[in-house]
Amino acid sequence: MKVRVKLYGTFGRRLPNYRASKGVGVEIPQGASVRDLLTLLEIHESQGGVVIMDGRILKRDDPIPSGGEVQIFQAVRGG
């Protein structure tokens, strides 16, 4: 199934010619979880990716519905 992914922070630099305004279409298996998507995009848990869909922060085990748009933000750290 296909989902649209918008990457924020430095995550967008991973993909050549990536434009945040358009995002990128990603093919994932039916029933794939947030963890599956992050693994596919090579975003490791230690990098602090926060995944949002329809204004809701998703947990790693949440399934991603087909045709949805997912936003992945880079968590801000420091002080």
C-alpha positions in Angstrom: 0.0 0.0 0.0 1.1 3.5 -0.6 1.4 6.4 2.0 2.6 9.9 1.6 5.4 10.8 4.0 6.6 14.3 4.9 10.0 14.6 6.6 11.1 17.4 8.8 14.4 18.4 10.4 17.3 16.7 8.9 15.3 13.6 7.9 14.5 15.1 4.5 18.2 15.3 3.6 18.3 11.5 3.3 16.4 11.6 0.0 17.9 13.2 -3.1 15.7 16.0 -4.5 13.3 15.8 -1.5 10.8 18.7 -1.2 9.0 19.0 2.1 6.0 20.7 0.4 5.3 17.5 -1.6 6.7 14.8 0.6 7.4 11.4 -0.9 5.3 8.3 -1.7 6.4 5.2 0.1 5.2 1.7 -0.6 4.7 -0.4 2.6 3.1 -3.8 3.2 -0.6 -3.9 4.2 -0.9 -3.6 8.0 2.6 -2.1 8.4 3.3 -0.3 11.7 5.0 2.9 12.4 8.1 0.9 13.4 8.0 -0.8 9.9 7.9 2.6 8.2 10.7 4.0 10.2 12.9 0.9 9.5 12.2 1.3 5.8 13.3 4.9 5.9 16.3 4.0 8.0 15.2 6.3 10.9 16.4 4.6 14.1 14.7 5.0 17.4 17.7 6.8 18.8 17.2 9.6 16.3 14.0 10.6 17.9 11.5 10.4 15.0 8.0 11.6 16.1 5.3 10.3 13.7 2.1 12.2 13.4 -1.0 11.3 11.4 -4.2 13.3 11.4 -3.0 15.5 14.2 -2.2 12.5 16.5 1.2 11.2 17.6 1.5 7.6 16.7 3.2 4.9 18.8 5.7 2.6 17.3 3.2 -0.4 17.1 0.3 1.6 15.6 -0.7 0.5 12.1 -0.6 2.9 9.3 -3.8 3.1 7.2 -3.6 2.9 3.4 -3.5 6.2 1.6 -2.8 8.2 4.6 -0.3 11.1 5.0 2.3 10.7 7.7 4.6 13.5 9.0 7.8 12.5 10.7 9.4 15.2 12.8 12.9 15.1 14.3 12.6 15.5 18.1 14.4 18.5 19.5 17.0 17.9 22.2 19.3 19.9 24.2 19.0 22.7 26.6 
